[in-house]
Amino acid sequence: MKKITLLLLIFAFCNTYAQQLTTEEITSEALNENRLVTIKLPSSYERSKDKKYPLLVLLDGDYLLDPFAGVLSYTSYWDDLPEVIIVAISQPDRDMDCEWESESGLPQEKGEKFFDFIGREVVPMIEKKYRISPFKIIAGHDVTAGFANFFLYKDDPLFNAYIMMSPVLPAEMETRIPARFKAIDKPIFYYLATADGDVGRLKNKIKVMDENIKAVTETKFRYLFDEFIGESHYSLVPNAIPSALYHIFSSYQPITSDEFQKLAAQTSGYVQYLEDKYDMIERDLGVKMTVRLNDFKAIEAAIMKNGAFGEFRDLANVARKNYPKTIIGEYYEALFYEHTGNIKKAIKVYNNSFNFEEIGGITKDYMLEKAESLKSEM
């Protein structure tokens, strides 16, 4: 059943995202050849002219594009994960592209050129041509996953997040990557996956690297390791993709039921929590977004549950900032006055809402009914 669900995620939106694909041929000075890249733009790209999107670079783009695009199309439809711009790099000879020297464990010859092609040609071209946020992700499988780790060897890594699915690890990488996490002074998201049916020589080194990473403390990296039971070197991929994306974009998701339970256990600070959540989304993911209406409702419920009615005034200010022409700011200000004992002021604000647009089930009729109900209680 799990595999069927994953396949549905991957293919449910094929018709939609196929219409958003563009294939470009890059004349590469680094590679001294032409190379195809496929670009998938988000469905909102043409409508939202000022919006910027995270960038996802896929190595092994010939076969990783469809599963990544399917999952992201599905999850962004429900606003569970953000929309991203995907760039899938075609690799007719992936082993040559990812060539490294066996003893030093560093890129050599074609591998050095392919590394430069990604960092100096592909990413700058996409940044120049499309609206890219500062947040960049790279993903790969087996040899390309191991190769993608080389970007972490740089003092200022190009990518903010790394999806490593059953990586082939060059010499000493299982110790070098954990050491780099100690030295890098910016948030890094890192996802590593294997399976109980993975290739033995790969799995053994992956598990050593996992242990070494988990031993690192006091760093800014955010790490998740998966070992999928009953899967192989190949079948782990469709399982790893949603797990990796949810790990990287965990802060983006709406307030969950578990998150609400922890929040509601606090005695104050609900509105500050909401503001901090969206500040973190913008800071960590480069995604500036309007506060979701469901998140307003969650904060409202926490305030009501704990009787922290003074916070309704702060919530009204946040609501007006995010939805300035709508009724929601008046709603929360009226709740503030109603629950802090200033009934006359509450009635006035409820009645004043007639001048604003309705939103999220908060209607003008409802606001007027609230005013009349308070009048009858005076």
N, C-alpha and C positions, 0 to 999 in steps of 0.2 A: 504493500500500500504506500510506504514511504517513497519508493522509487517512482511509482505512478504519479504521486503528488508532485514530485520534483520535475518530472517530465512535463506535467501540465504547466508548471510555473515557467518552464523554459519555452514552451511552444505556444502558449495561449495567446501571446501578443505578436506572433510572427508577422502577421499581415500589417500590423501597425508599424513595427520598427523597420520592416523591409522598405517602407516608403521613405524612411529617414536616413538611409544609407548612401554614402558618397565614397567612391573609390578614387583615390588620387595616386598618380605615379610621381614619385619624388626622384629627381636626378641628384644622386648623392655624391658629393665630393669625397666624403669619408670612405665610402664603399667603392667608389669609381664604377658605379652601376646604377641602374634604375630599380627602384623598389616600390611595390604597391603597399599602400596603407588604406584601410577602410575606416571611415569616420561615421559614427552614429550620433546624430544630434538628438537631444531630448524633444519630446512632442511639443513642449511649450516654447521652444527656442525662438521661433518666428513671432510668437505672440508677446513674449516678454522681452522687449528690446533692451532693457537695462539690466536684466538678470545675468549673473555670472554663475558658472557651473564648475564643480570639481572635474578634474581630468582623470580618466582611467586609461592607462596604456597597457595593452595586452600583448605580451609576447606569445608566440604560438597562436597568433591571431586567426590563422586559417581554421582552427577548430575550437578556440575558446570564445570567439565572438558570440556565437548563437546562445550558448548557455548563460553567459554573463548578461547579454542583452535581454534575454527572456526574463530572467529573475529581476533585473532592474526595471524593466517595463512593468512587470506585475506589481512590484513593491512600491514603485513611485506612483502608480495609479491610485493606490490606497494611502499615499502620503506617509508610508511607513519608512521608506528610505528616500533620500533626495534623488532628483534627476542628475545624471552626470553625462559628460561628453566622453564617448568611448573612441579610442584610436587603436585599431587592431593592426599589428604589423605582420605582413606576410613573410614567411620564412621558408622558402623552398628547400634550403639546406640548413636546418636549425643547428646541427652539430658544428658546422663551419662558423656560423654566426656566433656561437657560444664557445669558441675555442679558447682554452686556457692552458697554461703551462703546468704540467703534472706535478713538478716539485715545488714551485713557488706558489701554485694555486692562484695565479693572477692571469688576466686576459692576455692573449698574445695574438699577433698577426691579425687574422680576420676578426677575432674576438675584440681586439682593441678598436678596430675600425667600426664594428657594429656598436660598441659602447659609445663611441663618439657620434655615430649616426643618430642614436636615440637622444642623447643629451644635447647635441649641438645643432641638429637639423630637425628631427621630428618635433620635439617639444617646442622649440622656438617658432617653428612654422605654425603649429596649432595655436600657440599663444598670440601670434600676430594676426591670425585669420579669424579666430573665434573668441567668444567671451569666456575666458577661463578664470576661475577663482584661484587663489594661491594654493589650494589643496590638491595634491597630485598623488595618484596611486599607480603602482605597477604590479602586474600579476604574471605568473608563469607556472609551468608544470614540468616537472623533472629537470632536464638540463637547462631549460630557460628560467626556471625558478632559481636554481643555483646561480645562474648568471646575473639575475636581477639583484642578488645580494651585493654585487660589486658596487652598486651605487651607495651602499652604506659605508664603504671604505673611504669615501670622500669626507673631508672636514665638514662641509655643509651639504648634506645629501640632497639630491634633486627632488626626491620623492618623500612625501610625508607618511605614506602607508605602503606596506608590502604584503602581498598575498603569495605565499610559498606553498605550493601543493606538491608534496612528495619531491622535494628538491634533490638533485644530484649535487652533492657538496664537494667542491674542490678541496685541495689539501689545506688543512688547518681552519677551514671556515667554521667548523663547529665550536672553535674557541675564539676566533677573530670576531665573529658577529656579537657574541656576548660582551666582548671587550669594547667594541664600538658603542654598544648601548650605554656603557659607563661614561664614555667620552662625549657623546653627542648631546648638545645643550639645547635641544628643542623637542617638542612632543613627536614621537614616532609611534605609529601603529604597526604592529607586526603580527601576522597570522601564519602559523605553521601547521601542516597537516600530513598525516600518514594514515595507514590502515593496517589491520592485523594481517591482511593478505598482500601487503605491499612487497616490493622486491626486497629481499633480506638485507643486502649490503647497503641499500638506501635507508631502510628503516632503522638499522642499527646506529648509523651516524646521525640521523634525524633525532633519535631519542637521546643521544649524548648531547646534541646541541640544545634540546629542550631542557635537559637537566642543568646545563651550564647557564642558559638564559634565566631559568627560575632561581638560580643562585645569586643573580645580580640584584642589588638593592639600591634604593635611593637614586633612581633615574626617572626620566620623563617618558620612557617608552611604555606602551600599553600592549600587552601580549596575550595571545590566546593560542593554545595548542589543542588540536583534535587528533584523536586516533579512532578511526571509524572501524567498528566491528562488523565483520561479514562483508567487507569491501576489498577491492583489489587496487592495484596501482592506477587503474583507469577509472573504475567506478567510484573512487573516492572524490573525483572532481565535481560531479553534480551535487554531492553532499557538502563539499567544502565551500563552494561558491556562496550560497546564502549564509552559511555560518560566518564566513570571513566578512562579508558585507555588513551583516548585522553587528559584528564586533567593531568594525571601523566606524560605522555610523550610529553607534549606540546612543550617543547624546542627541542625535537628530530626532529620534522617535518621540511620538506624543507621550505624555505622562501615562505610564502603565499602572495597572492595578497594584502591583508590588510597590512601585514608586510612590503611589498615592498613600498606601498604608504606612510607609515610613514617614512621609510628609505629614500625614494627619496625626501621627504620634507626637509631633512637635507641638509646642505651645504657642509659637509665634514664628514670624519670618517667612510666611507663605508667599507673599508677593515678591520678596527679595529672592526667594528660591526660583520663582518663575523668571524674573529678570536675569538671574545668573545662568539659568538653563539656556536661554536664547543668546546671551552674550557668549557662552561657551561654544554654541553651535557656530556662531560667526567667527570666533577666534580660532577654534580648532579645525573647522571644516571649510572656512571661507564662504559659508552660505548665509546670507542675510535674509531673514524671512520674517513674515508677520506672525505674531503669536496665534496659534490655533485657537479656535473657539472652544474646542473640547478641553484645551488646557486651561482656559479661563474658567470653564465650568468646574474643573477639578479643584482649582484654587478656591473658587466660591464655596464648594462643598467642604473643604478643609476649614475655611473660616467659620462657616456655619456650625460645623461639628464641634469646634472648640470655643465658640463664642468670642472669637477675636475680631469683633465687628469694626474696630477702629481701622483694620486693614482694608476695608472696603473703599475708603477714600483713596488709598494708594493704588488699589486695583482699578479704580475709575480713571486715574491718571494714565496708567498703562493702557487701558482700553481706548482712551481718547487718542493716545499717540499712535496706536495701531489701526484704529478704525474711526478716524476723526469725524466723518460725516454720519455716523450711525448712532443708534440709540443706546448702545451698550455702555458707554461711559455714563450716561444719565442714569441708567439702571443701577449701576454699582454705587453711584453717589447717593441715589435715593435709598438704597439698602443701608448705606452708612447712616443716614439721618434717621431712618425708620428704627434701626436697631440700637441707636445710641440715644433715643428718647426725644429727638427733635421732630415730632410728627408733622407740624406745620410746614417745616422746610422740606420734609420728605414728600408731602402732598404737592408742594410747588414744583419740585423737580420731576416727579412722576408726570404732572400735567405738562411741563415744559418739553417733554419728550416728543410731543406732537410734531416738532420742527425737524426731527431727525429721521433717517432711513431705518427701516426695520432690518434686523439681522439675527440669525441663529435662533429663530423661534421667539425672540423678544419682539412683540408687536406693539403698535401704538394702542390698540384696544386693550391689551393686557396691562400696559402701563396706566391707562386711564381707569381701568377696573381697580387697580391697586390703590390709586388715589381715592376713588369713591369708597373703597372698603375702609381705608384709614379714616376718612371723614365720618363714616358711620360709627366708628369706635370711639370718637372723641366725645 
